[in-house]
Amino acid sequence: MTVNTEQMTKPETETVVGFGNKKIRKHGEYTRVIALDKKILENCGCDPDAEIMAKVELIKRPDEDFIKITPFCKNKMDKETGESKDE
């Protein structure tokens, strides 16, 4: 059996697309809100008019701390899991 070594040794690449600085607005005493452009959600495969949720994580590294926001879309989840939209 032969294995294509080119595919095995090919490093994965990361694409970073900047959407500018966003203002973090106060929303009550204990919360803040960031507005995301529809284009960002479309590029993640989301219908911007569908129900969208996000997984939010605080990442702490020795050289930096940052917040990671991973959107997931109700319409995309339904197609992948086969769950109905009413659940």
TIMI-2910 file (N, C-alpha, C, CB; in pm, 1 decimal, decimal comma, always signed):
<rs>
+----------+----------+----------+----------+----------+----------+----------+----------+----------+----------+----------+----------+------+
!      n_x !      n_y !      n_z !     ca_x !     ca_y !     ca_z !      c_x !      c_y !      c_z !     cb_x !     cb_y !     cb_z ! resn !
+----------+----------+----------+----------+----------+----------+----------+----------+----------+----------+----------+----------+------+
!    +84,3 !   -117,8 !     +0,0 !     +0,0 !     +0,0 !     +0,0 !    +89,3 !   +124,7 !     +0,0 !    -96,1 !     -0,6 !   +122,5 !  Met !
!    +63,9 !   +216,5 !    -91,2 !   +142,4 !   +339,2 !    -98,0 !    +65,7 !   +453,2 !    -33,3 !   +177,8 !   +373,8 !   -243,9 !  Thr !
!   +139,3 !   +542,1 !    +28,6 !    +79,7 !   +657,0 !    +95,9 !   +136,7 !   +783,2 !    +33,6 !   +106,1 !   +653,3 !   +249,7 !  Val !
!    +51,8 !   +876,8 !     +4,3 !    +95,1 !  +1003,8 !    -51,8 !   +155,4 !  +1087,4 !    +60,2 !    -23,1 !  +1078,6 !   -120,6 !  Asn !
!   +288,1 !  +1093,9 !    +66,0 !   +355,0 !  +1166,0 !   +175,0 !   +338,9 !  +1316,4 !   +163,5 !   +502,1 !  +1131,2 !   +177,7 !  Thr !
!   +311,6 !  +1366,9 !    +44,1 !   +292,4 !  +1511,4 !    +27,3 !   +172,8 !  +1558,5 !   +109,2 !   +272,7 !  +1547,2 !   -121,9 !  Glu !
!    +64,5 !  +1479,7 !   +110,4 !    -53,0 !  +1517,2 !   +187,2 !    -26,7 !  +1507,2 !   +336,6 !   -171,1 !  +1429,7 !   +148,8 !  Gln !
!    +53,5 !  +1411,7 !   +378,8 !    +79,2 !  +1392,5 !   +520,7 !   +167,4 !  +1502,3 !   +578,8 !   +143,3 !  +1258,0 !   +543,7 !  Met !
!   +262,7 !  +1552,9 !   +502,4 !   +356,8 !  +1651,8 !   +554,3 !   +314,4 !  +1795,7 !   +527,6 !   +492,2 !  +1628,3 !   +495,0 !  Thr !
!   +206,3 !  +1814,8 !   +457,2 !   +160,1 !  +1949,3 !   +423,5 !   +108,1 !  +2020,7 !   +548,9 !    +49,7 !  +1943,1 !   +314,9 !  Lys !
!   +168,5 !  +2132,5 !   +587,6 !   +121,7 !  +2201,5 !   +708,5 !    -13,5 !  +2267,8 !   +685,2 !   +224,4 !  +2306,6 !   +753,6 !  Pro !
!    -94,4 !  +2270,9 !   +790,3 !   -222,3 !  +2339,9 !   +780,5 !   -196,9 !  +2490,1 !   +787,2 !   -319,9 !  +2294,3 !   +893,5 !  Glu !
!   -277,4 !  +2564,2 !   +714,7 !   -261,2 !  +2709,9 !   +714,9 !   -378,6 !  +2773,6 !   +786,6 !   -249,3 !  +2765,0 !   +570,6 !  Thr !
!   -356,9 !  +2891,9 !   +833,0 !   -460,1 !  +2968,8 !   +901,6 !   -479,1 !  +3098,2 !   +824,9 !   -422,4 !  +2996,2 !  +1051,4 !  Glu !
!   -605,2 !  +3133,2 !   +799,8 !   -636,4 !  +3258,3 !   +732,9 !   -700,2 !  +3351,5 !   +834,0 !   -729,6 !  +3235,7 !   +610,8 !  Thr !
!   -646,0 !  +3469,0 !   +846,4 !   -701,0 !  +3568,8 !   +937,7 !   -754,1 !  +3684,3 !   +853,8 !   -593,2 !  +3618,2 !  +1040,9 !  Val !
!   -882,5 !  +3716,2 !   +871,4 !   -945,2 !  +3827,2 !   +800,8 !   -984,6 !  +3930,1 !   +905,2 !  -1069,4 !  +3780,3 !   +716,3 !  Val !
!   -928,2 !  +4048,7 !   +896,9 !   -958,6 !  +4153,5 !   +993,9 !  -1085,9 !  +4227,2 !   +956,9 !   -842,8 !  +4251,8 !  +1004,3 !  Gly !
!  -1169,5 !  +4252,7 !  +1055,4 !  -1292,3 !  +4328,8 !  +1034,0 !  -1290,4 !  +4459,0 !  +1114,0 !  -1414,9 !  +4244,6 !  +1072,6 !  Phe !
!  -1171,6 !  +4504,9 !  +1149,0 !  -1158,3 !  +4632,2 !  +1218,4 !  -1182,8 !  +4619,5 !  +1367,6 !  -1253,4 !  +4732,9 !  +1159,9 !  Gly !
!  -1167,4 !  +4729,6 !  +1435,9 !  -1191,5 !  +4734,5 !  +1579,7 !  -1339,5 !  +4754,6 !  +1605,6 !  -1109,2 !  +4846,7 !  +1646,1 !  Asn !
!  -1390,5 !  +4686,3 !  +1706,2 !  -1532,2 !  +4696,1 !  +1741,7 !  -1544,6 !  +4759,7 !  +1879,5 !  -1600,9 !  +4556,1 !  +1739,2 !  Lys !
!  -1640,5 !  +4847,9 !  +1895,1 !  -1666,2 !  +4909,3 !  +2025,1 !  -1745,2 !  +4810,3 !  +2110,3 !  -1743,7 !  +5044,8 !  +2009,8 !  Lys !
!  -1705,6 !  +4797,9 !  +2235,8 !  -1777,2 !  +4711,0 !  +2329,2 !  -1867,0 !  +4801,5 !  +2412,3 !  -1678,0 !  +4626,9 !  +2420,5 !  Ile !
!  -1995,5 !  +4795,0 !  +2385,1 !  -2092,4 !  +4885,6 !  +2447,2 !  -2145,4 !  +4828,6 !  +2578,9 !  -2208,9 !  +4912,7 !  +2351,2 !  Arg !
!  -2176,1 !  +4918,3 !  +2671,9 !  -2238,5 !  +4876,5 !  +2797,6 !  -2382,2 !  +4834,8 !  +2770,2 !  -2233,4 !  +4990,4 !  +2903,6 !  Lys !
!  -2422,1 !  +4726,6 !  +2835,0 !  -2558,9 !  +4678,1 !  +2823,0 !  -2602,2 !  +4636,0 !  +2963,7 !  -2570,4 !  +4558,0 !  +2718,8 !  His !
!  -2634,6 !  +4732,0 !  +3043,8 !  -2665,8 !  +4703,9 !  +3183,2 !  -2540,7 !  +4717,4 !  +3268,9 !  -2726,2 !  +4563,5 !  +3198,0 !  Gly !
!  -2555,9 !  +4682,7 !  +3396,0 !  -2446,4 !  +4701,6 !  +3490,2 !  -2336,0 !  +4597,8 !  +3475,1 !  -2499,3 !  +4698,3 !  +3630,3 !  Glu !
!  -2371,6 !  +4473,7 !  +3439,5 !  -2274,0 !  +4364,7 !  +3440,0 !  -2241,1 !  +4306,9 !  +3302,9 !  -2323,5 !  +4255,9 !  +3526,4 !  Tyr !
!  -2298,5 !  +4357,8 !  +3196,7 !  -2275,1 !  +4298,0 !  +3064,6 !  -2228,0 !  +4400,2 !  +2964,0 !  -2401,0 !  +4231,4 !  +3013,7 !  Thr !
!  -2164,0 !  +4349,0 !  +2860,2 !  -2117,9 !  +4429,9 !  +2747,1 !  -2161,9 !  +4359,8 !  +2618,8 !  -1961,1 !  +4450,3 !  +2750,2 !  Arg !
!  -2174,2 !  +4434,7 !  +2509,7 !  -2222,2 !  +4380,5 !  +2383,0 !  -2128,0 !  +4420,9 !  +2270,2 !  -2365,9 !  +4428,8 !  +2353,5 !  Val !
!  -2096,7 !  +4325,8 !  +2180,9 !  -2020,8 !  +4353,1 !  +2059,0 !  -2112,3 !  +4322,6 !  +1941,2 !  -1887,8 !  +4267,8 !  +2052,4 !  Ile !
!  -2123,9 !  +4414,6 !  +1848,2 !  -2203,5 !  +4391,9 !  +1727,6 !  -2112,5 !  +4335,0 !  +1618,9 !  -2272,2 !  +4524,0 !  +1679,4 !  Ala !
!  -2157,3 !  +4226,8 !  +1554,5 !  -2080,8 !  +4165,4 !  +1446,2 !  -2146,7 !  +4195,8 !  +1312,6 !  -2068,8 !  +4013,0 !  +1466,9 !  Leu !
!  -2065,8 !  +4223,5 !  +1212,2 !  -2117,6 !  +4247,5 !  +1078,1 !  -2179,8 !  +4119,6 !  +1023,0 !  -2005,7 !  +4298,4 !   +984,5 !  Asp !
!  -2283,9 !  +4135,4 !   +941,6 !  -2346,2 !  +4019,2 !   +877,7 !  -2245,6 !  +3941,0 !   +793,8 !  -2463,8 !  +4063,4 !   +790,3 !  Lys !
!  -2151,5 !  +4011,6 !   +733,4 !  -2051,3 !  +3947,5 !   +646,8 !  -1967,1 !  +3846,7 !   +725,3 !  -1959,6 !  +4054,0 !   +582,6 !  Lys !
!  -1935,4 !  +3879,1 !   +850,8 !  -1859,3 !  +3786,4 !   +934,3 !  -1936,6 !  +3656,3 !   +950,6 !  -1828,7 !  +3848,9 !  +1072,3 !  Ile !
!  -2065,1 !  +3666,7 !   +980,9 !  -2147,6 !  +3547,9 !  +1001,7 !  -2166,4 !  +3468,9 !   +872,7 !  -2283,2 !  +3587,5 !  +1058,2 !  Leu !
!  -2183,1 !  +3539,1 !   +761,4 !  -2195,2 !  +3471,6 !   +632,0 !  -2068,5 !  +3393,9 !   +600,0 !  -2224,6 !  +3573,1 !   +520,6 !  Glu !
!  -1951,8 !  +3450,0 !   +630,7 !  -1825,4 !  +3381,9 !   +604,6 !  -1807,7 !  +3258,4 !   +692,5 !  -1709,6 !  +3477,4 !   +626,2 !  Asn !
!  -1878,9 !  +3251,1 !   +803,6 !  -1875,5 !  +3132,5 !   +890,2 !  -1978,8 !  +3029,0 !   +846,6 !  -1900,1 !  +3172,2 !  +1036,3 !  Cys !
!  -2053,6 !  +3059,3 !   +742,0 !  -2153,7 !  +2965,0 !   +692,9 !  -2290,9 !  +2984,2 !   +754,6 !  -2108,0 !  +2825,9 !   +718,2 !  Gly !
!  -2312,9 !  +3097,3 !   +821,2 !  -2440,3 !  +3124,3 !   +887,6 !  -2529,0 !  +3211,2 !   +799,6 !  -2417,2 !  +3192,4 !  +1023,3 !  Cys !
!  -2657,9 !  +3184,5 !   +805,8 !  -2755,5 !  +3275,2 !   +747,7 !  -2773,6 !  +3386,0 !   +850,3 !  -2892,9 !  +3202,3 !   +712,7 !  Asp !
!  -2737,4 !  +3510,9 !   +819,6 !  -2742,1 !  +3617,0 !   +920,1 !  -2882,7 !  +3645,7 !   +973,0 !  -2684,5 !  +3742,8 !   +862,5 !  Pro !
!  -2985,6 !  +3597,0 !   +905,0 !  -3122,1 !  +3617,8 !   +952,1 !  -3172,9 !  +3500,8 !  +1035,8 !  -3214,5 !  +3640,1 !   +834,4 !  Asp !
!  -3094,3 !  +3394,2 !  +1048,3 !  -3133,1 !  +3277,3 !  +1127,0 !  -3094,5 !  +3296,8 !  +1273,0 !  -3067,7 !  +3149,6 !  +1070,8 !  Ala !
!  -3141,2 !  +3206,2 !  +1357,8 !  -3103,0 !  +3210,4 !  +1499,2 !  -2956,2 !  +3171,8 !  +1510,6 !  -3192,8 !  +3115,2 !  +1585,6 !  Glu !
!  -2877,2 !  +3257,1 !  +1574,0 !  -2733,6 !  +3234,5 !  +1584,9 !  -2694,5 !  +3240,5 !  +1732,1 !  -2653,6 !  +3339,2 !  +1501,4 !  Ile !
!  -2615,4 !  +3143,6 !  +1773,9 !  -2560,9 !  +3142,8 !  +1909,3 !  -2409,4 !  +3140,8 !  +1895,6 !  -2613,5 !  +3019,5 !  +1993,4 !  Met !
!  -2338,8 !  +3159,0 !  +2005,7 !  -2193,3 !  +3158,5 !  +2000,1 !  -2135,9 !  +3092,2 !  +2124,6 !  -2139,1 !  +3301,4 !  +1985,7 !  Ala !
!  -2029,8 !  +3018,1 !  +2101,9 !  -1951,6 !  +2962,0 !  +2211,8 !  -1845,4 !  +3066,3 !  +2243,7 !  -1887,3 !  +2820,2 !  +2174,8 !  Lys !
!  -1835,5 !  +3107,4 !  +2369,7 !  -1741,3 !  +3211,8 !  +2410,6 !  -1642,6 !  +3150,8 !  +2509,4 !  -1815,8 !  +3334,8 !  +2473,9 !  Val !
!  -1513,1 !  +3166,8 !  +2480,0 !  -1408,6 !  +3109,6 !  +2563,8 !  -1302,2 !  +3214,4 !  +2594,4 !  -1345,4 !  +2987,2 !  +2495,6 !  Glu !
!  -1249,2 !  +3211,1 !  +2715,7 !  -1134,0 !  +3293,5 !  +2751,9 !  -1010,9 !  +3206,0 !  +2734,3 !  -1145,0 !  +3350,0 !  +2899,8 !  Leu !
!   -918,0 !  +3246,9 !  +2648,4 !   -794,9 !  +3172,5 !  +2622,2 !   -681,4 !  +3246,5 !  +2692,1 !   -767,4 !  +3157,8 !  +2467,2 !  Ile !
!   -610,8 !  +3176,0 !  +2779,1 !   -497,3 !  +3235,6 !  +2851,6 !   -370,8 !  +3163,0 !  +2808,1 !   -516,8 !  +3226,5 !  +3008,4 !  Lys !
!   -281,3 !  +3237,3 !  +2748,7 !   -151,6 !  +3184,8 !  +2707,1 !    -43,7 !  +3262,5 !  +2781,9 !   -132,3 !  +3195,7 !  +2551,3 !  Arg !
!    +76,1 !  +3208,6 !  +2789,7 !   +182,6 !  +3280,7 !  +2861,0 !   +207,0 !  +3422,1 !  +2807,9 !   +310,9 !  +3202,2 !  +2852,8 !  Pro !
!   +190,1 !  +3440,3 !  +2677,2 !   +221,1 !  +3571,0 !  +2618,6 !    +99,0 !  +3657,5 !  +2588,3 !   +298,2 !  +3551,3 !  +2493,2 !  Asp !
!    -23,7 !  +3601,3 !  +2600,4 !   -143,0 !  +3680,5 !  +2570,4 !   -268,1 !  +3615,9 !  +2627,6 !   -158,3 !  +3698,8 !  +2419,8 !  Glu !
!   -369,9 !  +3697,4 !  +2651,6 !   -503,7 !  +3652,6 !  +2690,2 !   -599,3 !  +3706,8 !  +2585,3 !   -543,3 !  +3701,1 !  +2836,1 !  Asp !
!   -696,4 !  +3624,9 !  +2542,7 !   -794,1 !  +3673,1 !  +2446,8 !   -923,7 !  +3597,0 !  +2459,0 !   -740,4 !  +3662,3 !  +2306,0 !  Phe !
!  -1027,9 !  +3653,2 !  +2400,4 !  -1159,6 !  +3591,4 !  +2399,1 !  -1181,6 !  +3530,5 !  +2261,4 !  -1271,7 !  +3694,7 !  +2434,0 !  Ile !
!  -1223,0 !  +3405,5 !  +2258,1 !  -1251,7 !  +3336,0 !  +2132,6 !  -1403,2 !  +3320,5 !  +2122,0 !  -1179,1 !  +3195,9 !  +2125,7 !  Lys !
!  -1460,0 !  +3370,5 !  +2014,4 !  -1603,9 !  +3361,9 !  +1990,4 !  -1625,1 !  +3274,2 !  +1867,4 !  -1668,0 !  +3504,5 !  +1970,9 !  Ile !
!  -1694,7 !  +3162,8 !  +1885,1 !  -1720,5 !  +3070,3 !  +1775,1 !  -1871,3 !  +3064,3 !  +1751,3 !  -1662,7 !  +2928,0 !  +1805,9 !  Thr !
!  -1920,1 !  +3127,6 !  +1644,0 !  -2064,2 !  +3123,9 !  +1618,7 !  -2106,9 !  +2987,0 !  +1566,8 !  -2103,9 !  +3233,2 !  +1518,5 !  Pro !
!  -2227,1 !  +2945,6 !  +1605,5 !  -2287,6 !  +2829,3 !  +1542,3 !  -2432,7 !  +2865,5 !  +1513,9 !  -2276,2 !  +2700,2 !  +1632,9 !  Phe !
!  -2478,4 !  +2819,7 !  +1400,8 !  -2606,0 !  +2864,3 !  +1347,9 !  -2709,4 !  +2754,1 !  +1360,3 !  -2591,8 !  +2908,2 !  +1202,2 !  Cys !
!  -2827,3 !  +2792,7 !  +1397,9 !  -2937,1 !  +2696,0 !  +1411,8 !  -2960,7 !  +2624,5 !  +1279,6 !  -3066,9 !  +2766,3 !  +1458,6 !  Lys !
!  -2962,0 !  +2698,4 !  +1168,0 !  -2987,0 !  +2635,6 !  +1037,8 !  -2875,4 !  +2539,8 !   +999,7 !  -3002,8 !  +2742,0 !   +929,7 !  Asn !
!  -2750,5 !  +2571,0 !  +1034,4 !  -2637,0 !  +2485,1 !  +1003,2 !  -2638,7 !  +2361,0 !  +1092,6 !  -2504,3 !  +2562,3 !  +1020,0 !  Lys !
!  -2672,5 !  +2377,5 !  +1221,6 !  -2679,5 !  +2264,5 !  +1313,7 !  -2786,8 !  +2166,8 !  +1269,4 !  -2707,1 !  +2312,5 !  +1456,8 !  Met !
!  -2901,5 !  +2218,0 !  +1227,3 !  -3011,3 !  +2131,3 !  +1187,1 !  -2971,8 !  +2041,8 !  +1070,9 !  -3132,6 !  +2214,2 !  +1149,8 !  Asp !
!  -2898,9 !  +2096,9 !   +975,1 !  -2856,8 !  +2019,0 !   +858,8 !  -2757,4 !  +1910,8 !   +899,6 !  -2794,9 !  +2110,5 !   +752,1 !  Lys !
!  -2667,1 !  +1943,7 !   +994,0 !  -2563,1 !  +1849,1 !  +1034,0 !  -2615,5 !  +1741,5 !  +1127,5 !  -2449,3 !  +1922,5 !  +1100,1 !  Glu !
!  -2704,7 !  +1776,7 !  +1220,6 !  -2749,7 !  +1681,4 !  +1321,3 !  -2883,6 !  +1616,3 !  +1286,7 !  -2760,2 !  +1750,1 !  +1454,5 !  Thr !
!  -2955,7 !  +1677,7 !  +1195,7 !  -3086,7 !  +1623,3 !  +1160,5 !  -3194,0 !  +1659,0 !  +1261,1 !  -3078,5 !  +1474,3 !  +1147,4 !  Gly !
!  -3163,0 !  +1746,0 !  +1357,3 !  -3262,2 !  +1787,2 !  +1456,3 !  -3358,2 !  +1885,6 !  +1393,8 !  -3195,0 !  +1848,9 !  +1580,2 !  Glu !
!  -3480,6 !  +1885,8 !  +1445,3 !  -3578,7 !  +1980,1 !  +1392,6 !  -3553,3 !  +2116,7 !  +1453,1 !  -3723,3 !  +1933,1 !  +1422,1 !  Ser !
!  -3597,3 !  +2221,8 !  +1386,3 !  -3574,7 !  +2358,1 !  +1432,1 !  -3656,6 !  +2391,5 !  +1554,5 !  -3606,0 !  +2455,5 !  +1322,5 !  Lys !
!  -3762,8 !  +2315,7 !  +1581,5 !  -3849,1 !  +2344,4 !  +1694,4 !  -3792,7 !  +2296,5 !  +1825,9 !  -3982,1 !  +2283,3 !  +1672,8 !  Asp !
!  -3690,8 !  +2210,4 !  +1824,5 !  -3635,0 !  +2155,3 !  +1947,8 !  -3544,3 !  +2252,1 !  +2016,2 !  -3560,9 !  +2028,7 !  +1920,4 !  Glu !
+----------+----------+----------+----------+----------+----------+----------+----------+----------+----------+----------+----------+------+
</rs>
